Amino acid sequence: MRVIVTVVEKIISEAHIDIPDGLNQSAIKQHIVDRYNTGEMSTDMNIFQVDFESISARIVQEHSSTKSASIGKVRL
């Protein structure tokens, strides 16, 4: 029997960055978005938490239709 398992995860990361003093809220948001879009922030990212949204399995049979079976949800 062959089973295909699909895991859907939501990863929450934290980045500690320095931003210039004196920026208003809108400028702070833009600064963070710019850092993220240029890829500068991704190297600073550390995985803080991983939540499993769902885990499901599909049983693949060689000579008949595919059956699906849900294993259920797992949350850390």
Residue frames relative to the residue before (quaternion, step in Angstrom):
aa qw qx qy qz dx dy dz
M 1.0000 0.0000 0.0000 0.0000 0.00 0.00 0.00
R 0.1725 -0.7656 0.6140 0.0848 3.55 -1.03 0.82
V 0.0882 -0.7906 0.6059 0.0104 3.55 -0.92 0.99
I 0.2054 -0.7456 0.6228 0.1186 3.55 -0.95 0.91
V 0.1357 -0.8021 0.5804 0.0369 3.56 -0.62 1.18
T 0.1299 -0.7797 0.6109 0.0445 3.56 -0.89 1.00
V 0.0865 -0.7827 0.6161 0.0183 3.57 -0.79 1.07
V 0.1255 -0.7680 0.6256 0.0556 3.57 -0.84 1.02
E 0.0473 -0.8181 0.5725 -0.0268 3.55 -0.65 1.16
K 0.1942 -0.7119 0.6573 0.1532 3.50 -1.29 0.52
I 0.1375 -0.8059 0.5738 0.0490 3.57 -0.56 1.15
I 0.1534 -0.7675 0.6187 0.0681 3.53 -0.85 1.02
S 0.0567 -0.8124 0.5802 -0.0141 3.56 -0.71 1.10
E 0.2269 -0.7365 0.6174 0.1578 3.51 -1.28 0.46
A 0.0700 -0.7627 0.6411 0.0498 3.53 -1.10 0.72
H 0.2117 -0.7503 0.6143 0.1216 3.55 -0.93 0.92
I 0.0608 0.8196 -0.5600 0.1046 3.57 -0.40 1.25
D 0.3786 -0.6806 0.5731 0.2548 3.53 -1.28 0.41
I 0.0561 -0.7753 0.6286 0.0244 3.54 -0.99 0.88
P 0.6095 -0.5765 0.3928 0.3767 3.58 -1.13 0.55
D 0.5058 -0.6319 0.4975 0.3121 3.57 -1.13 0.67
G 0.7790 0.4008 -0.2622 0.4046 3.53 -1.29 0.41
L 0.5058 0.6413 -0.4408 0.3723 3.63 1.20 0.14
N 0.4029 -0.6770 0.5466 0.2838 3.56 -1.10 0.65
Q 0.7478 -0.4241 0.2629 0.4381 3.59 -1.28 0.22
S 0.6583 0.5159 -0.3085 0.4531 3.59 0.94 -0.86
A 0.6701 0.4910 -0.2918 0.4741 3.59 0.98 -0.86
I 0.6138 0.5348 -0.3461 0.4663 3.60 1.08 -0.68
K 0.6411 0.5180 -0.3173 0.4690 3.59 0.95 -0.90
Q 0.6736 0.4992 -0.2953 0.4580 3.57 0.89 -0.95
H 0.6287 0.5381 -0.3299 0.4543 3.59 1.00 -0.81
I 0.6653 0.4956 -0.2947 0.4742 3.59 0.94 -0.91
V 0.6541 0.5060 -0.3111 0.4684 3.60 0.92 -0.88
D 0.6481 0.5167 -0.3171 0.4609 3.59 0.95 -0.85
R 0.6454 0.5138 -0.3161 0.4686 3.61 0.96 -0.86
Y 0.6642 0.5020 -0.2976 0.4672 3.58 0.98 -0.88
N 0.6941 0.4993 -0.2779 0.4377 3.59 0.86 -1.00
T 0.6934 0.4531 -0.2863 0.4815 3.60 1.06 -0.62
G 0.5312 -0.6520 0.3960 0.3687 3.59 1.28 -0.12
E 0.4452 0.7100 -0.4464 0.3137 3.58 1.25 -0.04
M 0.6972 0.4819 -0.2816 0.4499 3.57 1.00 -0.77
S 0.6006 0.6152 -0.3746 0.3470 3.61 0.97 -0.71
T 0.6510 0.5058 -0.3323 0.4581 3.61 1.05 -0.63
D 0.6572 0.5015 -0.3055 0.4725 3.59 1.23 -0.42
M 0.5335 0.6743 -0.3907 0.3287 3.56 1.25 -0.38
N 0.0842 -0.7461 0.6588 0.0464 3.54 -1.09 0.85
I 0.4601 -0.6689 0.4956 0.3085 3.57 -0.92 0.86
F 0.2170 -0.7998 0.5551 0.0716 3.52 -0.67 1.18
Q 0.7941 -0.0845 0.1157 0.5907 3.57 0.94 -0.87
V 0.1134 -0.7631 0.6318 0.0755 3.57 -1.12 0.73
D 0.0949 -0.7719 0.6275 0.0371 3.55 -0.82 1.03
F 0.2978 -0.7210 0.5940 0.1967 3.55 -0.94 0.87
E 0.3248 -0.7558 0.5403 0.1772 3.54 -0.62 1.15
S 0.7763 -0.2019 0.1497 0.5782 3.57 0.94 -0.88
I 0.1382 -0.7280 0.6610 0.1184 3.51 -1.33 0.41
S 0.0575 0.7973 -0.5988 0.0490 3.57 -0.78 0.96
A 0.2109 -0.7702 0.5916 0.1110 3.55 -1.23 0.54
R 0.1574 -0.7598 0.6261 0.0771 3.53 -1.10 0.79
I 0.2649 -0.7618 0.5727 0.1468 3.58 -0.68 1.09
V 0.1835 -0.7917 0.5787 0.0683 3.54 -0.69 1.15
Q 0.0974 -0.7905 0.6039 0.0290 3.57 -0.70 1.10
E 0.5386 -0.6833 0.3987 0.2901 3.55 -0.91 0.92
H 0.8313 0.2510 -0.0983 0.4861 3.61 0.85 -0.89
S 0.7371 0.3253 -0.2435 0.5400 3.60 1.15 0.29
S 0.7163 -0.4381 0.3117 0.4449 3.54 -1.29 0.01
T 0.5712 -0.6000 0.4493 0.3344 3.54 -1.27 0.48
K 0.1997 -0.7567 0.6111 0.1187 3.56 -0.98 0.88
S 0.2272 -0.7606 0.5906 0.1450 3.56 -1.13 0.62
A 0.0347 -0.7785 0.6266 0.0088 3.52 -1.08 0.78
S 0.2729 -0.7578 0.5699 0.1626 3.55 -0.82 0.96
I 0.3303 -0.7378 0.5570 0.1904 3.55 -0.86 1.00
G 0.5684 -0.5883 0.3850 0.4273 3.56 1.08 -0.64
K 0.5533 -0.6066 0.4588 0.3398 3.53 -1.30 -0.06
V 0.1383 -0.7688 0.6216 0.0591 3.52 -1.07 0.83
R 0.0263 -0.7889 0.6139 0.0013 3.58 -0.85 0.90
L 0.3879 -0.7251 0.5245 0.2207 3.54 -0.92 0.98
